[in-house]
């Protein structure tokens, strides 16, 4: 056992007690009545950052909830790490499904149960404690560290990009470290090196100006639901590929190394199907499920509506039908460009018998930190050392839009060293966080700083 | 001017006053609080039937609202006519859009404005008055007349078929006369000799057992909305025909005479498109709009829903997506058989990656009274004589399910001698009925009895 491991082992109970205090704040960013809880939670985080040995700790007010900042600069020549996390949490509804008070943490089965345990208070707290550990064991940090904890991640980080812009110099860094993702499996050190982006569109098809009687008009006019369905059907080809012309033009194909890495991840298709209660999976031909969900772009309808949705029969030809359709993107697809291709395609396949309105709802860029980069190497080494096991590599299918902002505004890649599990009920009742992962996360974070400083 | 026309002319103001009284009853069958109004309205109708010279007038209680019956039997050898109409009306919402009280009839611009004016109190009242007219002018009716006015048409006539079954003998007849449809154009004598049937289905597609995050699972599982859309897209071929195997097998094709008749109906496609605000019409290739809406079967989605329908972006792959899909049928398609073909087809095109539930919501048989039949000839002659113009023939695209019941239970064809107009706001605010059509309707009804008795 090295000094870091020793220190963490002998202080872990105190770390957990402090984490419990952190989890007691009802920091639900979306509820206006929790504004004071948000402020107090930020103050708590600031206090813990100070105690860990960070300097210039400050709470920055934004137009929304505050951002906590702290730093410790070793020297001009040392590399600079920016750690990011968030102290805000999701609402707790439906509260009746919780087995304990979401804001009174409980330890059970080696896990800590509370809202925010895994997303993201527990995870961001690992880094506060790794800084404390390095300061305690080495007397200093091996590199320059900057640390921000924001309070609006669960509502889409509306004020983070402006904050990054405004304090660009203060936040200048070589790499960003975020722990807000999941391990591939319990006790399996996992490095996430890619995230998918998003292009979320809405399509509205208008046929006749008002709802019509299907007896009187059926056969004469285009039915916007049928037309919308036909258009959606044309969005995929028979191989499960997205059929929008140009859609794959900018896609960075998986390298053989990546495919080999992903193939190493244990994946039990039967269990997966059983868990989802489906008889067959479905996706793009020529790729494994892991590749399809993490490293390939996709198109899904997220919602559809039109006409009569009640009980029984109403014989109407509706005037309008709409759908929400989103595409998950991979590097180097650009959400705006994909949105334009989508709109062009939809309009090109719409018959003259209807009017079509296409609008962009939301977008987010994909990210990919190249395997072999310094940051990825350092993180993999750190995790392997902490867990005593070879690190596996994964690409996550979801999006973390701020990662693109770090790249765009600060010019820095992000290492996603998440220690959560997808089964830990984030955003759901009975959220929890494995305490063993917490401990190894503190150690991994300390090791990462050492490894990255070396390279 | 013959005796009938003379009598009607000199009594028309009284007829209209009596019709006003009929329209004052708030006989909304779907509202439980109008039960007493329904009963009183039935009593009023019974009283008017008695005064017109009908015998054995009686109010039959049903499990719902009462049916009013009356008859006048001339002789065993005379042909028997059954007249059908309904005294119940649609609700009046949205009441704020009415320009006068829906239950206080107003005469304006040669029309009577009130709920039920054209659908169907005003129209059924024409027959009460034609019986009175014949009794007054001829001292008797030219044939046996039976007359029922029901109170549940607007809620789907749930107790009419049982009533027909129970009183099959009392209601035995050679032909049924119904005025609950529309003229093709104002002052154009029109005979409707066909109605479309209906097969109304619901399809539910289930993918994964619960809603999934489209980032984590997009690419791995079938999305029930996309699948449903693909299935709907397969329901039509490129020629606008319904692509369900066997769908057209039982269709009675239009005869050349019918096509010639229908081609005589004035149809202004530009006005029609302008009215609907569509740039192009759409339907089955090889048929005119009038043929497509009246004499050809069709398939339309009446409703669709699944996933997220709110504002903004929710990146969900929903567990379920559903659609209401109905088919308008023509003679001799059978709703049950078509429902089975539909279900079989839907299941045959559903991929294994989803589960599909198909259910039947509602059905109704099409009807077609052959051109050249006694009833059609008599009605055409009557209308031409009353209007002084050649009668045109049309097939209506909607369904009147009771017509099939008359055929099935009583073995009688129905003549649809409607005097309404589709522009008279039936089921909408400001319902009205053209008083000239009312007057000519009374005369046409009397002529019809004379003509049908002759043949």
Interface residues (C-beta under 8 A of the other chain):
Chain A: X196 X198 X200 X207 X208 X209 X212 X213 X214 X215 X216 X217 X218 X219 X220 X221 X222 X223 X225 X226 X228 X229 X230 X232 X233 X234 X235 X236 X272 X276 X277 X278 X279 X280 X281 X282 X283 X284 X287 X289 X292 X293 X296 X298 X299 X300 X301 X302 X303 X304 X305 X306 X307 X308 X309 X310 X312 X313 X314 X315 X316 X317 X318 X321 X323 X324 X326 X328 X351 X352 X353 X354 X355 X361 X362 X396 X397 X398 X399 X422
Chain B: X196 X198 X200 X207 X208 X209 X212 X213 X214 X215 X216 X217 X218 X219 X220 X221 X222 X223 X225 X226 X228 X229 X230 X232 X233 X234 X235 X236 X272 X276 X277 X278 X279 X280 X281 X282 X283 X284 X289 X292 X293 X296 X298 X299 X300 X301 X302 X303 X304 X305 X306 X307 X308 X309 X310 X312 X313 X314 X315 X316 X317 X318 X321 X323 X324 X326 X328 X351 X352 X353 X354 X355 X361 X362 X396 X397 X398 X399 X422
